[in-house]
Amino acid sequence: MIGKLYGRWMTRWETALTTRDENRVVRPMEWGFEWLDDFIGVAGLRGVVERAERDGIAAEDAMVAVNEAIIHNSEAFFGYERPSDFRLEERAPLLFPTNVRPETLRRDAHLKRLMAEEKLRKARFLRFTSPVRTPYPENDLVNARWYPAPQERMRGKPRQAMIVMPQWNADAFSHNILCSLFNRFGIAALRLSKPFHDIRRPAEIERSDYAVSSNIGRTIGAGRQAVVDVRCCLDWLESQGYEQFGILGTSLGSCYAFIASAHDARLRVNAFNHASMAFGDVVWTGQSTRHIRTAFAQAGMTPERIYRLYSAISPVSYMDRFAEHPKKVLVVHARYDLTFLPEYSEEVLASFAKRGVEFVSKVLPCGHYTTGEFPYKFIDGWYIGSFVYTAFRDLAREKAQTAASRAEAEKPEMAER
């Protein structure tokens, strides 16, 4: 009885949080082939797409073919040329809000006032040009706030770093506290702004709508850019002497983080904060994407068709690739999640178990949005922080043991000499 009452209360609270933003926009469905034009040419699908542009009925089949080609050639799709313009930039950190709630606007105005008065402490940001280009120059200049760990906390172990990717429509301060927590463990952190988020967001939109929308090609392209940007951040960290790497992704960031890790064996520590097998499932059933579902429903689409159209950026498509390399994995999901339904997270866990992936599962007694509310945010932070600390500690021990074993094996050889 108490459990049912709690569940109903949590559902009401979660619904209230997901419906308080009134600046969600229903945009008509678009295929968006132009956002994937370079890969379409490489995959030999130019003729298929050109026919689809003349015959609207063939467009869906063409986009499905593009998705299938991406999955079969994902190394090329998520491949890249290493940027040559890595640099650290100092500037005052601003909020870049995506909602128009009065309390958010007041905070944003306060930070801007402090910046104008030169009272806002500057922060360091890694900047570089993304290898994946879009029509928006501001989006193509990657932004990652840099949290180097104190030198005294890094002594006696490998140099370790986390890449942190917050949720869809996160402001620029979201998850920063987790980066500071990782620093306490002697772990550096790059808090990566996802495509079309905070300082990368085009001026024409209030929210980070172009990252996930009813424009199929643009949404897939944003996922591609996010994955490539993660891999470029790893390149920069390696150039700074870092040796062991992990990634934390929340919600949409979790999807991006998974695909990046599936394509980059350097990501040994993986924390997925809310997870789902299929991008299309979340878009169709999630409360936070109801405006996108409305656009698809108006176009006569069905969940099965949306599943196939977003398969190129769905974790289910890369599960086998993810399991090829040893990784330490945390999956946190919420029992009353109305955005990433619990059964979707349970499918992820079952898939990991089937493939022998080493993972830890934690369940929060709340929903998707309520994860950010008291007291659940502290429970979530404890799960993530303790996992990351333990996983990196174990990686450091593994490296030390490997080095000791190698040294021991070399002793007879040295004696013979």
Secondary structure, 3 states (H helix, E strand, C coil): CHHHHHHHHHHHHHHHHHCCCCCCCCCCCECCHHHHHHHHHHCCCHHHHHHHHHCHHHHHHHHHHHHHHHHHCHHHHCCCCCCCCCEEEEECCCCCCCCCCHHHHHHHHHHHHHHHCCCCCCEEEEEEECCCCCCCHHHHEEEEEEECCCHHHHCCCCCEEEEEECCCCCCCCCCHHHHHHHHHCCEEEEEECCCCCHHHCCCCCCCCCCCCCCEHHHHHHHHHHHHHHHHHHHHHHHHCCCCEEEEEEECHHHHHHHHHHHCCCCEEEEEEECCCCCHHHHHHHCHHHHHHHHHHHHCCCCHHHHHHHCHHHCHHHHHHHHCCCCCEEEEEEECCCCCCCHHHHHHHHHHHHHHCCCEEEEEECCCCHHHHCCCHHHHHHHHHHHHHHHHHHHHHHHHHHHHHHHHHHHHHHHHHC
